[in-house]
Amino acid sequence: MPVLGLRGRLLAIGVFGLTVGLALGGVVLLGALGFVLQRTVDTEAFRTADAVALLAAEDALPDPLPVAGGQVRVQVVDAQGRIRAASIDADRLVPMVRPERLDHVGRQRLEVPAERVGLAGPVRVVAVPAGTAADPLTVLVARSMADVRHSTHVVRTILLVAFPLLVAVLAAVAWRVVGATLRPVEALRRGAEEITGRAGTGRLPVPASADEIHRLALTLNGMLDRLESARVRQRAFVSDAAHELRSPLTNIRTELEVAQRLADRTDWTAVTANLLADTDRLSRLVDDLLLLARLDEAPPARGTGPVELGGLLTEVAARYPSPPVRVARPAGPLWTIGSVEALRRVLANLVDNAVRHAHGSVVLAAEATSAAGPALGAYHLVTVTDDGPGIPVADRERVFDRFTRLDDGRARDDGGAGLGLAIVRELVRRAGGSITLTDAPQGRGLRVCLLLPALPAEDGGGSEADGP
């Protein structure tokens, strides 16, 4: 079986099952046929015996007994085994059944040797009690089973001849049907081989029939589309990462080459400061790339404890004295579940962007809200609002893509690498929340809205031990 192909295995299993089924069906057919024919013989014999028994009860037995057919013998015997009457072809001296085998009370079915009755083949004898209590008689009717045996033999011969031919014909039909069924699978294989051989995009052929293979082809094409999208994103990510890494490395190399050429006229203090700035930028970029790689590989998981949002906003705002970052603290503690470090990173990235683009101040706020979040349950709303130029509506979804920077933020020192908002969205998603960008209430600027899962104050334990 392992050396056969799928078509051969399916055919072998089908032919084996068909053979076993037909064999069992043939055995059942022969058994049923023999049983029905034997019951027919017994019924006719009992009908003849009942008619003779009725004549015996009326003491009107003719001699010889009238019997239709040459394959029937009838005798009427008494309790001592003497023959009182017989059909024209029956023996008048020797009973068909020995007296000790007769019941003389109930109806019987017996098998007797053919030579004892004078009929061909196996002989079936039925016994029916007759007469009176004073003179009990038994009517014996013998019928030959040669016709029954011949009929079953003919049927058995037909089955033995037709069985192999039927199996062969059905096997040939099954071979063609299985081949036609597997033809779309072979087309899928060839299509996959062509796509693999040219190492490019492509789609597998989809059969017209709406069956399992059709659904398989659709699923595989969907998988190929996702793989192609992932490959395009990976290629773009690698290209963008290489470009971003090359920029600080080029600056470092240029600084060192200029310093080496100028020799004694080099201001090593300024060179060191420039190199440290480029090294810091390179380090931040590498850290962001490693963080995104870990977030892509690790399964989503919630944090380790409750976090109080008011205290966290105050801590993050304290790092930005100029321009001033103002915090609108909530009226009471607002607890969420998550990682303190992840939420601190989210707020720090958002405040960095807001401070970079704000003309005046940046406002951090948190409040309980009944707004619908990404899943059922209560949520807290955290907002970061600035009075800068804002982001066009058409770009508010694109800015969350990796290495995306708008035209006014492409300066090396001001614009960053375009990974901050991508990290923010991934961390918020893993925390069970969502992030959206809207216009600031005053009509100028941008408001970033975070929905974070709410944790009741009593579940937070009334303690800030897990908070910042």
C-alpha positions in Angstrom: 0.0 0.0 0.0 2.7 2.6 0.8 4.3 2.2 -2.7 0.9 2.9 -4.4 -0.2 6.4 -5.2 -3.3 8.0 -3.8 -5.3 6.9 -6.8 -4.1 3.3 -6.4 -4.7 3.2 -2.7 -8.3 4.6 -3.1 -8.9 2.0 -5.9 -7.5 -0.9 -3.8 -9.6 0.1 -0.8 -12.7 0.5 -2.9 -12.2 -2.8 -4.8 -11.6 -4.6 -1.5 -14.7 -3.2 0.1 -16.7 -3.9 -3.0 -15.5 -7.5 -3.2 -16.3 -8.2 0.5 -19.7 -6.5 0.1 -20.6 -8.5 -3.1 -19.4 -11.7 -1.5 -21.5 -11.2 1.6 -24.4 -10.2 -0.6 -24.0 -13.4 -2.7 -23.9 -15.6 0.4 -27.0 -13.9 1.8 -28.8 -14.2 -1.6 -28.1 -17.9 -1.8 -29.2 -18.5 1.7 -32.4 -16.5 1.3 -33.1 -18.3 -2.0 -32.7 -21.7 -0.5 -34.8 -20.8 2.5 -37.6 -19.4 0.3 -37.7 -22.4 -2.1 -37.6 -24.9 0.8 -40.5 -23.1 2.5 -42.4 -23.2 -0.7 -41.9 -26.9 -1.0 -43.0 -27.4 2.6 -46.0 -25.3 2.1 -47.2 -27.2 -0.9 -46.5 -30.5 0.8 -48.5 -29.5 3.9 -51.4 -28.3 1.7 -51.5 -31.8 0.1 -51.2 -33.5 3.4 -54.0 -31.4 5.0 -56.3 -32.3 2.1 -55.5 -36.1 2.5 -55.9 -35.8 6.3 -59.4 -34.2 5.8 -60.4 -37.3 3.7 -59.0 -39.6 6.3 -61.0 -37.9 9.0 -64.2 -38.5 7.0 -63.1 -42.1 6.3 -63.2 -41.4 2.6 -59.7 -42.2 1.5 -59.6 -43.3 -2.2 -57.2 -45.9 -3.4 -54.9 -44.8 -4.9 -54.7 -41.3 -3.4 -55.0 -38.6 -6.1 -51.8 -36.6 -6.3 -50.8 -34.0 -8.9 -47.2 -34.1 -10.2 -44.7 -36.9 -10.6 -42.3 -35.6 -7.9 -44.8 -36.2 -5.0 -45.4 -39.4 -3.0 -48.2 -39.7 -0.4 -48.7 -42.5 2.2 -51.2 -42.8 5.0 -49.8 -45.0 7.8 -51.3 -46.1 11.1 -49.6 -46.3 14.5 -48.0 -49.7 13.7 -46.4 -48.4 10.5 -48.8 -50.2 8.2 -49.8 -48.4 5.0 -53.5 -47.8 4.8 -53.4 -45.8 1.5 -50.8 -44.5 -1.0 -50.5 -42.6 -4.1 -50.1 -44.4 -7.4 -46.3 -44.1 -7.4 -45.7 -44.6 -3.7 -44.5 -47.9 -2.1 -47.4 -49.8 -0.5 -45.3 -52.1 1.7 -42.5 -49.9 3.1 -43.4 -46.5 4.8 -41.3 -43.5 3.7 -40.4 -42.8 7.3 -39.6 -45.4 10.0 -42.4 -45.6 12.6 -40.1 -44.7 15.5 -39.4 -41.3 13.9 -43.1 -40.3 13.7 -44.8 -38.2 16.3 -48.4 -39.1 15.4 -49.4 -35.9 17.3 -47.7 -32.9 15.8 -46.7 -31.7 12.3 -43.2 -32.7 11.3 -40.6 -31.9 8.6 -38.1 -34.7 7.9 -35.3 -35.5 5.5 -35.2 -39.0 4.2 -32.8 -40.8 1.7 -33.9 -40.5 -1.9 -33.7 -44.3 -2.5 -36.3 -45.0 0.3 -38.8 -42.9 -1.6 -37.8 -43.5 -5.1 -37.3 -39.8 -6.0 -34.2 -38.0 -7.3 -32.1 -35.8 -5.2 -32.7 -35.0 -1.5 -36.3 -35.7 -0.4 -38.3 -33.6 2.0 -41.1 -35.4 3.9 -43.9 -33.7 5.9 -46.0 -35.6 8.4 -49.5 -34.5 9.4 -51.7 -36.4 12.0 -55.1 -37.6 10.8 -57.8 -40.2 11.7 -59.4 -40.5 15.1 -58.3 -41.0 18.6 -59.3 -44.7 18.3 -57.5 -45.1 15.0 -54.7 -42.5 14.7 -53.3 -42.1 11.3 -50.4 -40.1 9.8 -50.3 -38.6 6.4 -46.8 -38.6 4.8 -46.1 -36.4 1.8 -42.7 -36.6 0.1 -41.4 -34.0 -2.4 -38.1 -34.0 -4.3 -35.7 -31.1 -3.6 -33.9 -31.7 -6.9 -35.5 -28.6 -8.4 -34.5 -26.5 -5.4 -31.0 -27.8 -5.6 -30.8 -27.1 -9.3 -32.1 -23.6 -8.9 -29.6 -22.7 -6.2 -26.8 -24.3 -8.2 -27.7 -22.2 -11.3 -27.8 -19.0 -9.2 -24.4 -19.9 -7.6 -22.9 -20.5 -11.0 -24.2 -17.2 -12.3 -22.8 -15.4 -9.3 -19.4 -17.1 -9.6 -19.2 -16.1 -13.3 -20.6 -12.6 -13.0 -18.9 -11.7 -9.7 -15.3 -11.3 -11.2 -16.6 -9.6 -14.3 -18.7 -7.1 -12.2 -15.7 -6.4 -9.9 -13.5 -5.8 -13.0 -16.0 -3.5 -14.6 -16.6 -1.5 -11.4 -12.8 -1.3 -10.8 -12.3 0.2 -14.2 -15.1 2.7 -13.6 -13.7 3.5 -10.2 -10.3 4.0 -11.7 -11.7 6.6 -14.2 -13.8 8.3 -11.6 -11.0 8.5 -9.0 -8.7 9.9 -11.7 -11.3 12.5 -12.7 -11.8 13.4 -9.0 -8.0 13.8 -8.4 -7.4 15.7 -11.6 -8.0 19.1 -9.9 -5.6 18.0 -7.2 -2.9 17.3 -9.8 -3.7 20.7 -11.3 -3.2 22.3 -7.9 0.2 20.5 -7.5 1.4 21.6 -10.9 0.3 25.2 -10.2 2.1 25.1 -6.8 5.2 23.7 -8.6 5.1 26.5 -11.2 4.7 29.2 -8.5 7.6 27.7 -6.5 9.8 27.3 -9.6 9.5 31.0 -10.7 9.7 32.2 -7.0 7.0 34.8 -7.7 3.4 35.6 -7.2 0.7 33.5 -8.7 -2.6 31.8 -8.0 -3.6 28.2 -8.1 -6.3 27.0 -10.6 -9.7 26.9 -9.0 -12.0 24.1 -10.2 -15.5 25.0 -11.3 -17.2 22.4 -9.0 -18.3 23.7 -5.6 -16.8 20.8 -3.6 -14.0 20.3 -1.1 -11.3 20.7 -3.7 -12.8 24.0 -4.8 -12.8 25.2 -1.2 -9.2 23.9 -0.8 -8.1 25.9 -3.8 -9.7 29.0 -2.5 -8.1 28.5 0.9 -4.6 27.9 -0.7 -5.0 31.0 -2.8 -5.9 33.0 0.3 -2.8 31.6 2.0 -0.7 32.5 -1.0 -2.0 36.1 -0.9 -1.2 36.4 2.8 2.2 35.0 2.2 2.8 37.4 -0.6 1.6 40.3 1.5 3.9 39.2 4.4 6.8 38.8 2.0 6.2 42.3 0.6 5.9 43.7 4.1 9.1 41.9 5.2 11.0 43.1 2.1 9.8 46.7 2.7 10.6 46.4 6.4 14.1 45.1 5.7 14.7 47.8 3.1 13.4 50.6 5.5 15.4 49.2 8.4 18.6 49.1 6.3 18.0 52.6 5.1 17.4 53.9 8.6 20.4 52.1 10.0 22.6 53.3 7.2 21.9 57.0 7.9 23.5 57.1 11.4 26.3 54.8 10.4 27.1 57.1 7.4 27.1 60.1 9.7 29.5 58.3 12.2 31.8 57.3 9.3 31.8 60.9 7.9 32.6 62.4 11.3 35.5 60.0 11.8 36.9 60.4 8.3 36.8 64.3 8.6 38.4 64.1 12.0 41.1 61.8 10.8 41.9 64.1 7.8 42.0 67.3 9.8 44.1 65.7 12.5 45.3 68.4 14.9 42.7 70.9 13.8 39.9 68.6 14.9 37.6 69.7 17.7 37.4 66.3 19.4 34.8 67.6 21.9 32.4 68.4 19.1 33.2 65.2 17.3 32.5 63.2 20.4 29.2 65.0 21.0 28.1 64.3 17.4 29.2 60.7 17.6 27.3 60.2 20.8 24.2 61.7 19.3 24.3 59.4 16.3 25.1 56.5 18.5 22.1 57.3 20.7 19.9 57.5 17.6 21.3 54.2 16.3 20.7 52.5 19.7 17.1 53.8 19.9 16.4 52.5 16.4 17.9 49.1 17.1 15.9 48.9 20.4 12.7 49.7 18.5 13.4 47.1 15.9 14.1 44.4 18.5 10.9 45.4 20.4 8.8 45.1 17.2 10.4 41.7 16.4 9.6 40.4 19.9 6.0 41.7 19.7 5.6 40.0 16.3 6.9 36.6 17.6 5.4 36.6 21.2 1.7 35.7 21.6 -0.6 38.4 22.9 -0.7 38.4 26.7 -2.1 40.7 29.4 0.1 42.4 32.0 0.9 41.2 35.5 -1.1 43.6 37.7 -3.4 46.7 38.0 -2.1 50.1 37.0 -3.5 53.5 38.2 -3.7 55.8 35.2 -3.7 59.1 37.0 -0.4 58.4 38.7 1.1 57.1 35.4 0.1 60.2 33.5 1.7 62.4 36.2 5.0 60.4 36.1 5.3 60.6 32.3 4.4 64.3 32.2 7.2 65.1 34.8 9.8 64.2 32.2 8.8 67.1 29.8 9.3 70.5 31.5 9.5 72.5 28.3 7.2 73.0 26.5 4.9 72.5 29.4 3.0 69.2 29.5 -0.1 69.6 31.6 -2.0 66.7 33.3 -5.8 66.8 33.9 -6.0 64.2 36.6 -9.2 62.3 37.0 -11.5 62.9 40.0 -10.8 59.4 41.4 -8.4 56.5 40.7 -8.8 54.8 37.4 -7.4 51.3 37.3 -6.5 49.2 34.3 -4.9 45.9 34.0 -1.6 45.6 32.1 2.1 46.0 32.1 3.4 49.2 33.7 6.4 49.3 31.4 4.3 48.8 28.3 1.8 51.5 29.2 4.6 53.9 30.2 6.3 53.3 26.8 2.9 54.0 25.0 2.4 57.3 26.8 6.1 58.3 26.4 5.9 57.7 22.7 2.7 59.7 22.3 3.9 62.6 24.4 7.2 62.6 22.4 5.3 63.1 19.2 3.0 65.7 20.7 5.8 67.7 22.2 7.7 67.6 18.9 4.8 69.1 17.0 3.0 71.3 19.6 3.2 75.1 19.3 2.2 75.6 22.9 1.2 72.9 25.4 0.3 69.3 25.6 -2.5 68.0 27.7 -2.8 64.5 29.2 -6.2 63.4 30.5 -7.9 60.2 31.7 -11.6 59.6 32.4 -14.0 56.7 32.7 -16.1 56.3 29.6 -19.0 54.1 28.3 -17.6 54.2 24.8 -17.5 50.8 23.0 -14.0 49.3 22.9 -12.5 46.5 20.9 -14.2 44.0 23.1 -17.2 43.9 25.4 -16.7 45.5 28.8 -15.9 48.8 30.5 -13.0 51.0 29.3 -11.1 54.1 30.4 -10.4 56.9 28.0 -6.8 58.4 28.0 -6.2 61.4 25.7 -3.0 63.2 24.5 -3.9 66.6 23.0 -1.6 69.0 21.3 -2.1 72.3 19.5 0.3 71.5 16.6 -0.5 71.2 12.8 -2.3 67.9 13.3 -2.5 65.0 10.8 -4.7 64.9 7.8 -7.6 62.5 8.0 -6.3 60.6 5.0 -3.0 59.9 6.8 -4.4 59.0 10.3 -4.3 55.3 9.6 -1.1 55.3 7.6 0.9 56.8 10.4 0.6 53.6 12.3 2.5 51.7 9.7 6.2 51.1 10.3 8.7 53.6 9.0 5.9 56.0 8.1 6.8 59.7 8.5 4.9 62.6 7.1 6.7 65.1 4.9 7.0 67.7 7.7 8.6 65.2 10.0 11.4 63.7 7.9 14.2 65.7 9.4 16.9 63.4 10.8 16.8 65.0 14.3 13.1 65.8 14.5 11.2 63.2 12.6 12.5 60.0 14.2 12.5 56.6 12.4 8.7 56.3 12.1 8.4 53.4 14.5 6.9 55.1 17.5 3.3 54.9 16.6 3.7 51.3 15.2 5.0 50.3 18.6 2.2 52.2 20.4 -0.6 50.4 18.4 1.0 47.0 19.0 1.4 47.5 22.7 -2.2 48.9 23.0 -3.6 46.0 21.1 -1.8 43.5 23.3 -3.2 45.3 26.3 -6.7 44.7 25.0 -7.4 48.3 24.0 -7.6 50.5 20.9 -6.1 53.8 19.6 -7.6 56.4 17.3 -6.6 59.9 16.1 -9.1 62.8 16.1 -9.1 66.6 15.8 -8.3 68.6 18.9 -11.4 70.2 20.6 -10.2 73.7 19.9 -10.1 73.0 16.2 -6.3 73.1 15.8 -4.1 70.2 16.7 -4.4 66.5 17.2 -6.0 64.4 19.9 -4.9 60.7 20.4 -7.6 58.6 22.1 -6.7 55.4 24.0 -9.3 53.0 25.2 -7.9 50.8 27.9 -9.8 48.0 29.7 -11.2 49.3 33.0 -10.6 47.5 36.3 -12.9 48.4 39.2 -11.3 50.1 42.2 -12.0 47.3 44.5 -10.3 44.8 42.1 -7.3 47.1 42.1 -6.9 46.5 45.8 -7.0 50.2 46.6 -3.2 50.2 46.4 -0.7 51.6 44.0 2.0 49.0 44.8 1.7 47.8 41.2 1.4 51.3 39.8 4.1 53.7 38.8 
